[in-house]
């Protein structure tokens, strides 16, 4: 699977975990040159507290376009150390 934004592959892996129709990529699969930490957090009742990344390609920034659960609840343990995307990031095979 590939995560693409603005024509740039920002993550690529054949080891994604699908939860609620979102592919969660291993952190090691991210090209960290295209990510910066966001201050945003949110809460999911069964997964826990989500943290976010901004996706950056060239001069363009996509705020909070990647999210992850640093300490997911037991029911979502398979997504620990994994990142999913939204806000226009395409996830394709």
C-alpha positions as CSV (number, residue, x, y, z in Angstrom):
1,X,0.0,0.0,0.0
2,X,1.1,3.6,-0.6
3,X,0.0,6.8,1.0
4,X,0.3,9.7,-1.5
5,X,-0.3,13.4,-1.2
6,X,0.5,16.1,-3.8
7,X,1.9,13.3,-6.1
8,X,4.5,12.3,-3.4
9,X,4.6,8.9,-1.7
10,X,4.7,9.7,2.0
11,X,4.4,6.1,3.2
12,X,4.7,2.7,1.6
13,X,4.3,-0.8,3.1
14,X,2.9,-4.3,2.4
15,X,2.1,-4.6,6.1
16,X,-0.8,-2.4,6.9
17,X,-3.6,-3.1,9.4
18,X,-7.1,-2.1,8.4
19,X,-9.4,-0.7,11.1
20,X,-12.6,1.0,10.3
21,X,-11.7,1.1,6.6
22,X,-8.4,2.9,7.3
23,X,-5.0,1.4,6.5
24,X,-2.6,1.9,9.4
25,X,1.0,2.0,8.2
26,X,4.0,1.0,10.4
27,X,5.8,4.1,11.6
28,X,9.0,2.7,9.9
29,X,7.1,2.9,6.5
30,X,6.7,6.7,6.7
31,X,9.1,9.1,4.9
32,X,9.6,11.3,8.0
33,X,10.9,14.2,5.8
34,X,7.2,14.8,5.0
35,X,5.8,14.8,8.6
36,X,5.8,17.3,11.4
37,X,4.2,16.9,14.8
38,X,0.8,18.5,15.4
39,X,-0.6,19.6,18.7
40,X,-4.0,18.1,18.0
41,X,-5.4,15.2,19.9
42,X,-8.7,13.5,19.9
43,X,-10.4,10.6,21.8
44,X,-12.0,7.4,20.5
45,X,-13.9,5.4,23.1
46,X,-12.5,2.1,22.1
47,X,-9.0,3.0,20.6
48,X,-7.9,5.7,23.0
49,X,-6.2,9.1,22.5
50,X,-5.1,9.9,19.0
51,X,-2.2,12.2,18.1
52,X,-1.7,13.8,14.8
53,X,1.0,14.7,12.2
54,X,0.9,17.5,9.6
55,X,1.9,16.2,6.2
56,X,4.3,18.5,4.3
57,X,5.3,18.3,0.7
58,X,7.4,21.2,-0.6
59,X,5.7,24.4,0.6
60,X,2.3,22.8,1.1
61,X,1.1,21.6,4.5
62,X,-1.9,19.3,5.2
63,X,-2.7,19.9,8.9
64,X,-3.5,16.9,11.0
65,X,-3.6,14.6,7.9
66,X,-2.0,11.6,9.7
67,X,-3.0,10.2,13.1
68,X,-1.8,7.5,15.4
69,X,-2.5,6.1,18.9
70,X,0.7,6.0,21.0
71,X,-0.9,4.0,23.7
72,X,-4.0,2.3,22.2
73,X,-6.5,0.5,24.4
74,X,-6.3,-3.3,24.4
75,X,-9.0,-3.7,21.8
76,X,-6.9,-1.7,19.3
77,X,-3.5,-3.0,20.3
78,X,-2.7,-4.0,16.7
79,X,-2.4,-0.3,15.6
80,X,0.3,0.6,18.1
81,X,3.2,2.3,16.3
82,X,1.0,2.7,13.2
83,X,-0.3,5.8,11.3
84,X,-3.4,6.3,9.2
85,X,-4.4,9.1,6.9
86,X,-7.2,11.3,5.7
87,X,-7.8,14.9,4.5
88,X,-6.9,14.1,0.8
89,X,-4.1,11.7,1.4
90,X,-4.8,8.8,-1.1
91,X,-4.1,5.3,0.0
92,X,-3.7,3.0,-2.9
93,X,-2.3,-0.5,-3.8
